[in-house]
Amino acid sequence: MLQLLSLTLAFDDVRFFGSVMFTDVDHPNDPPPTILIDHADEPPWFRLVNVDPDGQDLSVPAMVEADRIMRFVLRTAPDRIGRTAADFPQP
């Protein structure tokens, strides 16, 4: 089970980047799963890269959670990256 450890985002007028780290309570001694976030010019308007080279599959729990968090953040503040609410339809 993952718990959010850290979320860092930096925005300018149209771009952003950052990272999200989790604590895996089932494996507390393992390095924290860390996902890098970068701006993209097409939907969903961001790219995710797992720092674990074997964890790039979008079904990896840390990638799923990072995707969910980013979609929430961008739905609540789309103007921060030059978008509108229409760019982020509700699931």
N, CA, C and O atoms as a GROMACS GRO file, in nm:
protein
  364
    1MET      N    1   0.084  -0.118   0.000
    1MET     CA    2   0.000   0.000   0.000
    1MET      C    3   0.089   0.124   0.000
    1MET      O    4   0.183   0.135   0.079
    2LEU      N    5   0.059   0.216  -0.089
    2LEU     CA    6   0.138   0.339  -0.100
    2LEU      C    7   0.074   0.453  -0.022
    2LEU      O    8  -0.048   0.466  -0.016
    3GLN      N    9   0.159   0.534   0.036
    3GLN     CA   10   0.116   0.659   0.100
    3GLN      C   11   0.202   0.770   0.043
    3GLN      O   12   0.322   0.753   0.021
    4LEU      N   13   0.139   0.885   0.020
    4LEU     CA   14   0.213   0.999  -0.034
    4LEU      C   15   0.316   1.047   0.067
    4LEU      O   16   0.285   1.073   0.183
    5LEU      N   17   0.439   1.060   0.021
    5LEU     CA   18   0.547   1.108   0.105
    5LEU      C   19   0.581   1.252   0.071
    5LEU      O   20   0.601   1.335   0.160
    6SER      N   21   0.588   1.283  -0.061
    6SER     CA   22   0.628   1.416  -0.103
    6SER      C   23   0.575   1.444  -0.244
    6SER      O   24   0.577   1.357  -0.331
    7LEU      N   25   0.527   1.566  -0.263
    7LEU     CA   26   0.486   1.611  -0.396
    7LEU      C   27   0.548   1.748  -0.418
    7LEU      O   28   0.525   1.840  -0.340
    8THR      N   29   0.627   1.760  -0.522
    8THR     CA   30   0.693   1.885  -0.555
    8THR      C   31   0.663   1.920  -0.699
    8THR      O   32   0.691   1.841  -0.789
    9LEU      N   33   0.606   2.038  -0.722
    9LEU     CA   34   0.579   2.086  -0.856
    9LEU      C   35   0.629   2.228  -0.869
    9LEU      O   36   0.613   2.309  -0.778
   10ALA      N   37   0.688   2.258  -0.982
   10ALA     CA   38   0.731   2.394  -1.014
   10ALA      C   39   0.661   2.434  -1.144
   10ALA      O   40   0.664   2.360  -1.242
   11PHE      N   41   0.599   2.550  -1.143
   11PHE     CA   42   0.525   2.601  -1.259
   11PHE      C   43   0.589   2.729  -1.309
   11PHE      O   44   0.643   2.806  -1.230
   12ASP      N   45   0.584   2.752  -1.440
   12ASP     CA   46   0.603   2.886  -1.493
   12ASP      C   47   0.474   2.917  -1.568
   12ASP      O   48   0.370   2.860  -1.534
   13ASP      N   49   0.475   3.003  -1.667
   13ASP     CA   50   0.350   3.041  -1.733
   13ASP      C   51   0.283   2.928  -1.811
   13ASP      O   52   0.160   2.927  -1.820
   14VAL      N   53   0.357   2.836  -1.865
   14VAL     CA   54   0.297   2.731  -1.946
   14VAL      C   55   0.358   2.592  -1.925
   14VAL      O   56   0.313   2.497  -1.988
   15ARG      N   57   0.454   2.579  -1.840
   15ARG     CA   58   0.521   2.450  -1.821
   15ARG      C   59   0.530   2.417  -1.673
   15ARG      O   60   0.512   2.503  -1.587
   16PHE      N   61   0.558   2.292  -1.645
   16PHE     CA   62   0.579   2.250  -1.507
   16PHE      C   63   0.667   2.126  -1.506
   16PHE      O   64   0.684   2.059  -1.608
   17PHE      N   65   0.722   2.097  -1.392
   17PHE     CA   66   0.797   1.974  -1.370
   17PHE      C   67   0.797   1.947  -1.220
   17PHE      O   68   0.765   2.035  -1.141
   18GLY      N   69   0.832   1.828  -1.183
   18GLY     CA   70   0.835   1.795  -1.042
   18GLY      C   71   0.853   1.646  -1.019
   18GLY      O   72   0.898   1.572  -1.106
   19SER      N   73   0.816   1.606  -0.898
   19SER     CA   74   0.826   1.466  -0.862
   19SER      C   75   0.726   1.434  -0.753
   19SER      O   76   0.679   1.522  -0.681
   20VAL      N   77   0.695   1.307  -0.742
   20VAL     CA   78   0.609   1.259  -0.636
   20VAL      C   79   0.676   1.134  -0.579
   20VAL      O   80   0.720   1.046  -0.653
   21MET      N   81   0.683   1.129  -0.446
   21MET     CA   82   0.744   1.015  -0.378
   21MET      C   83   0.638   0.952  -0.287
   21MET      O   84   0.552   1.020  -0.231
   22PHE      N   85   0.649   0.822  -0.274
   22PHE     CA   86   0.556   0.747  -0.191
   22PHE      C   87   0.632   0.666  -0.088
   22PHE      O   88   0.750   0.636  -0.106
   23THR      N   89   0.564   0.630   0.019
   23THR     CA   90   0.613   0.532   0.114
   23THR      C   91   0.534   0.405   0.089
   23THR      O   92   0.411   0.410   0.080
   24ASP      N   93   0.601   0.294   0.078
   24ASP     CA   94   0.533   0.165   0.061
   24ASP      C   95   0.529   0.099   0.198
   24ASP      O   96   0.629   0.045   0.245
   25VAL      N   97   0.413   0.103   0.262
   25VAL     CA   98   0.402   0.051   0.399
   25VAL      C   99   0.422  -0.100   0.405
   25VAL      O  100   0.454  -0.154   0.511
   26ASP      N  101   0.404  -0.169   0.293
   26ASP     CA  102   0.428  -0.313   0.290
   26ASP      C  103   0.576  -0.347   0.278
   26ASP      O  104   0.617  -0.459   0.308
   27HIS      N  105   0.657  -0.248   0.235
   27HIS     CA  106   0.801  -0.267   0.218
   27HIS      C  107   0.873  -0.143   0.271
   27HIS      O  108   0.932  -0.067   0.193
   28PRO      N  109   0.869  -0.120   0.403
   28PRO     CA  110   0.923   0.005   0.459
   28PRO      C  111   1.073   0.024   0.444
   28PRO      O  112   1.120   0.137   0.451
   29ASN      N  113   1.148  -0.082   0.422
   29ASN     CA  114   1.294  -0.069   0.410
   29ASN      C  115   1.340  -0.050   0.266
   29ASN      O  116   1.459  -0.026   0.242
   30ASP      N  117   1.249  -0.059   0.170
   30ASP     CA  118   1.284  -0.037   0.030
   30ASP      C  119   1.296   0.113   0.002
   30ASP      O  120   1.235   0.193   0.073
   31PRO      N  121   1.372   0.151  -0.101
   31PRO     CA  122   1.375   0.293  -0.140
   31PRO      C  123   1.234   0.338  -0.177
   31PRO      O  124   1.156   0.260  -0.232
   32PRO      N  125   1.200   0.462  -0.147
   32PRO     CA  126   1.063   0.509  -0.178
   32PRO      C  127   1.040   0.514  -0.329
   32PRO      O  128   1.124   0.566  -0.403
   33PRO      N  129   0.926   0.462  -0.374
   33PRO     CA  130   0.893   0.477  -0.516
   33PRO      C  131   0.885   0.626  -0.552
   33PRO      O  132   0.816   0.703  -0.484
   34THR      N  133   0.955   0.665  -0.657
   34THR     CA  134   0.963   0.805  -0.697
   34THR      C  135   0.930   0.817  -0.844
   34THR      O  136   0.985   0.745  -0.928
   35ILE      N  137   0.840   0.909  -0.876
   35ILE     CA  138   0.798   0.933  -1.013
   35ILE      C  139   0.831   1.077  -1.049
   35ILE      O  140   0.797   1.170  -0.976
   36LEU      N  141   0.899   1.096  -1.162
   36LEU     CA  142   0.929   1.229  -1.213
   36LEU      C  143   0.815   1.275  -1.303
   36LEU      O  144   0.757   1.195  -1.377
   37ILE      N  145   0.782   1.403  -1.295
   37ILE     CA  146   0.671   1.461  -1.370
   37ILE      C  147   0.727   1.569  -1.462
   37ILE      O  148   0.809   1.651  -1.420
   38ASP      N  149   0.681   1.569  -1.587
   38ASP     CA  150   0.725   1.671  -1.682
   38ASP      C  151   0.606   1.714  -1.766
   38ASP      O  152   0.512   1.638  -1.788
   39HIS      N  153   0.612   1.836  -1.813
   39HIS     CA  154   0.511   1.894  -1.900
   39HIS      C  155   0.507   1.818  -2.033
   39HIS      O  156   0.608   1.767  -2.080
   40ALA      N  157   0.388   1.811  -2.092
   40ALA     CA  158   0.371   1.756  -2.227
   40ALA      C  159   0.279   1.850  -2.304
   40ALA      O  160   0.193   1.916  -2.245
   41ASP      N  161   0.295   1.855  -2.434
   41ASP     CA  162   0.217   1.947  -2.518
   41ASP      C  163   0.086   1.888  -2.568
   41ASP      O  164   0.016   1.951  -2.647
   42GLU      N  165   0.052   1.767  -2.524
   42GLU     CA  166  -0.074   1.704  -2.565
   42GLU      C  167  -0.133   1.630  -2.446
   42GLU      O  168  -0.062   1.600  -2.349
   43PRO      N  169  -0.262   1.600  -2.451
   43PRO     CA  170  -0.326   1.532  -2.338
   43PRO      C  171  -0.250   1.404  -2.302
   43PRO      O  172  -0.204   1.332  -2.390
   44PRO      N  173  -0.239   1.378  -2.175
   44PRO     CA  174  -0.300   1.442  -2.058
   44PRO      C  175  -0.220   1.561  -2.005
   44PRO      O  176  -0.241   1.602  -1.891
   45TRP      N  177  -0.130   1.618  -2.085
   45TRP     CA  178  -0.054   1.740  -2.057
   45TRP      C  179   0.062   1.717  -1.961
   45TRP      O  180   0.125   1.813  -1.916
   46PHE      N  181   0.091   1.592  -1.928
   46PHE     CA  182   0.208   1.562  -1.845
   46PHE      C  183   0.262   1.424  -1.883
   46PHE      O  184   0.190   1.340  -1.938
   47ARG      N  185   0.390   1.403  -1.852
   47ARG     CA  186   0.456   1.274  -1.871
   47ARG      C  187   0.508   1.227  -1.736
   47ARG      O  188   0.554   1.307  -1.654
   48LEU      N  189   0.501   1.098  -1.713
   48LEU     CA  190   0.552   1.039  -1.590
   48LEU      C  191   0.665   0.944  -1.622
   48LEU      O  192   0.658   0.866  -1.718
   49VAL      N  193   0.771   0.951  -1.542
   49VAL     CA  194   0.885   0.860  -1.558
   49VAL      C  195   0.920   0.807  -1.420
   49VAL      O  196   0.947   0.884  -1.328
   50ASN      N  197   0.919   0.676  -1.406
   50ASN     CA  198   0.956   0.613  -1.280
   50ASN      C  199   1.108   0.612  -1.271
   50ASN      O  200   1.175   0.578  -1.368
   51VAL      N  201   1.164   0.649  -1.155
   51VAL     CA  202   1.310   0.644  -1.141
   51VAL      C  203   1.359   0.500  -1.139
   51VAL      O  204   1.477   0.474  -1.162
   52ASP      N  205   1.270   0.406  -1.111
   52ASP     CA  206   1.302   0.264  -1.121
   52ASP      C  207   1.290   0.223  -1.268
   52ASP      O  208   1.180   0.222  -1.322
   53PRO      N  209   1.401   0.191  -1.334
   53PRO     CA  210   1.395   0.160  -1.478
   53PRO      C  211   1.304   0.041  -1.510
   53PRO      O  212   1.259   0.027  -1.623
   54ASP      N  213   1.277  -0.044  -1.412
   54ASP     CA  214   1.190  -0.159  -1.435
   54ASP      C  215   1.043  -0.127  -1.406
   54ASP      O  216   0.957  -0.214  -1.421
   55GLY      N  217   1.013  -0.004  -1.367
   55GLY     CA  218   0.878   0.031  -1.329
   55GLY      C  219   0.811   0.132  -1.419
   55GLY      O  220   0.732   0.213  -1.371
   56GLN      N  221   0.839   0.129  -1.549
   56GLN     CA  222   0.784   0.228  -1.641
   56GLN      C  223   0.641   0.198  -1.685
   56GLN      O  224   0.574   0.285  -1.741
   57ASP      N  225   0.594   0.077  -1.662
   57ASP     CA  226   0.458   0.039  -1.700
   57ASP      C  227   0.358   0.126  -1.624
   57ASP      O  228   0.370   0.144  -1.502
   58LEU      N  229   0.260   0.180  -1.695
   58LEU     CA  230   0.162   0.269  -1.632
   58LEU      C  231   0.072   0.198  -1.533
   58LEU      O  232  -0.004   0.264  -1.462
   59SER      N  233   0.079   0.064  -1.525
   59SER     CA  234  -0.001  -0.008  -1.426
   59SER      C  235   0.072  -0.029  -1.294
   59SER      O  236   0.013  -0.081  -1.199
   60VAL      N  237   0.199   0.011  -1.286
   60VAL     CA  238   0.274   0.003  -1.160
   60VAL      C  239   0.204   0.095  -1.059
   60VAL      O  240   0.171   0.209  -1.093
   61PRO      N  241   0.180   0.048  -0.937
   61PRO     CA  242   0.103   0.127  -0.840
   61PRO      C  243   0.151   0.272  -0.823
   61PRO      O  244   0.068   0.363  -0.813
   62ALA      N  245   0.280   0.296  -0.820
   62ALA     CA  246   0.329   0.433  -0.804
   62ALA      C  247   0.294   0.519  -0.926
   62ALA      O  248   0.263   0.637  -0.912
   63MET      N  249   0.298   0.459  -1.044
   63MET     CA  250   0.262   0.534  -1.166
   63MET      C  251   0.112   0.563  -1.166
   63MET      O  252   0.071   0.673  -1.205
   64VAL      N  253   0.030   0.468  -1.124
   64VAL     CA  254  -0.114   0.488  -1.117
   64VAL      C  255  -0.147   0.602  -1.021
   64VAL      O  256  -0.228   0.690  -1.054
   65GLU      N  257  -0.085   0.601  -0.904
   65GLU     CA  258  -0.113   0.706  -0.806
   65GLU      C  259  -0.062   0.842  -0.852
   65GLU      O  260  -0.130   0.943  -0.832
   66ALA      N  261   0.055   0.846  -0.914
   66ALA     CA  262   0.108   0.974  -0.965
   66ALA      C  263   0.017   1.030  -1.073
   66ALA      O  264  -0.007   1.150  -1.077
   67ASP      N  265  -0.033   0.944  -1.160
   67ASP     CA  266  -0.126   0.986  -1.264
   67ASP      C  267  -0.253   1.044  -1.202
   67ASP      O  268  -0.301   1.149  -1.244
   68ARG      N  269  -0.307   0.976  -1.103
   68ARG     CA  270  -0.430   1.021  -1.036
   68ARG      C  271  -0.408   1.158  -0.969
   68ARG      O  272  -0.494   1.246  -0.978
   69ILE      N  273  -0.296   1.173  -0.903
   69ILE     CA  274  -0.265   1.300  -0.836
   69ILE      C  275  -0.250   1.412  -0.937
   69ILE      O  276  -0.304   1.521  -0.917
   70MET      N  277  -0.176   1.388  -1.046
   70MET     CA  278  -0.156   1.493  -1.145
   70MET      C  279  -0.286   1.533  -1.213
   70MET      O  280  -0.309   1.652  -1.236
   71ARG      N  281  -0.371   1.437  -1.244
   71ARG     CA  282  -0.500   1.471  -1.305
   71ARG      C  283  -0.583   1.557  -1.210
   71ARG      O  284  -0.650   1.650  -1.254
   72PHE      N  285  -0.579   1.527  -1.081
   72PHE     CA  286  -0.650   1.609  -0.983
   72PHE      C  287  -0.593   1.751  -0.978
   72PHE      O  288  -0.667   1.848  -0.984
   73VAL      N  289  -0.462   1.762  -0.966
   73VAL     CA  290  -0.397   1.893  -0.958
   73VAL      C  291  -0.429   1.977  -1.081
   73VAL      O  292  -0.463   2.095  -1.069
   74LEU      N  293  -0.418   1.918  -1.199
   74LEU     CA  294  -0.440   1.994  -1.321
   74LEU      C  295  -0.588   2.026  -1.345
   74LEU      O  296  -0.619   2.126  -1.410
   75ARG      N  297  -0.679   1.944  -1.293
   75ARG     CA  298  -0.822   1.977  -1.302
   75ARG      C  299  -0.856   2.094  -1.212
   75ARG      O  300  -0.945   2.173  -1.244
   76THR      N  301  -0.788   2.107  -1.099
   76THR     CA  302  -0.821   2.214  -1.005
   76THR      C  303  -0.753   2.346  -1.039
   76THR      O  304  -0.798   2.452  -0.995
   77ALA      N  305  -0.645   2.343  -1.116
   77ALA     CA  306  -0.574   2.467  -1.150
   77ALA      C  307  -0.520   2.463  -1.293
   77ALA      O  308  -0.400   2.479  -1.313
   78PRO      N  309  -0.606   2.442  -1.394
   78PRO     CA  310  -0.557   2.431  -1.531
   78PRO      C  311  -0.495   2.560  -1.584
   78PRO      O  312  -0.408   2.558  -1.670
   79ASP      N  313  -0.540   2.672  -1.531
   79ASP     CA  314  -0.488   2.801  -1.576
   79ASP      C  315  -0.339   2.817  -1.544
   79ASP      O  316  -0.272   2.899  -1.607
   80ARG      N  317  -0.288   2.741  -1.447
   80ARG     CA  318  -0.146   2.751  -1.412
   80ARG      C  319  -0.056   2.709  -1.527
   80ARG      O  320   0.061   2.748  -1.532
   81ILE      N  321  -0.109   2.628  -1.621
   81ILE     CA  322  -0.028   2.585  -1.736
   81ILE      C  323  -0.091   2.628  -1.867
   81ILE      O  324  -0.066   2.568  -1.971
   82GLY      N  325  -0.173   2.732  -1.862
   82GLY     CA  326  -0.231   2.786  -1.984
   82GLY      C  327  -0.341   2.701  -2.043
   82GLY      O  328  -0.363   2.705  -2.165
   83ARG      N  329  -0.412   2.625  -1.962
   83ARG     CA  330  -0.521   2.539  -2.008
   83ARG      C  331  -0.652   2.584  -1.945
   83ARG      O  332  -0.655   2.674  -1.861
   84THR      N  333  -0.761   2.520  -1.988
   84THR     CA  334  -0.892   2.548  -1.929
   84THR      C  335  -0.948   2.418  -1.873
   84THR      O  336  -0.894   2.310  -1.897
   85ALA      N  337  -1.056   2.430  -1.797
   85ALA     CA  338  -1.118   2.310  -1.739
   85ALA      C  339  -1.160   2.210  -1.845
   85ALA      O  340  -1.162   2.090  -1.819
   86ALA      N  341  -1.194   2.257  -1.965
   86ALA     CA  342  -1.236   2.169  -2.074
   86ALA      C  343  -1.123   2.075  -2.116
   86ALA      O  344  -1.150   1.969  -2.173
   87ASP      N  345  -0.997   2.112  -2.089
   87ASP     CA  346  -0.885   2.027  -2.123
   87ASP      C  347  -0.871   1.908  -2.029
   87ASP      O  348  -0.796   1.815  -2.056
   88PHE      N  349  -0.946   1.911  -1.918
   88PHE     CA  350  -0.935   1.808  -1.815
   88PHE      C  351  -1.074   1.757  -1.778
   88PHE      O  352  -1.125   1.788  -1.671
   89PRO      N  353  -1.136   1.678  -1.867
   89PRO     CA  354  -1.270   1.628  -1.838
   89PRO      C  355  -1.270   1.538  -1.715
   89PRO      O  356  -1.173   1.468  -1.686
   90GLN      N  357  -1.381   1.542  -1.644
   90GLN     CA  358  -1.397   1.457  -1.527
   90GLN      C  359  -1.409   1.312  -1.569
   90GLN      O  360  -1.473   1.283  -1.670
   91PRO      N  361  -1.348   1.219  -1.494
   91PRO     CA  362  -1.359   1.077  -1.532
   91PRO      C  363  -1.500   1.024  -1.510
   91PRO      O  364  -1.526   0.907  -1.536
   0.00000   0.00000   0.00000
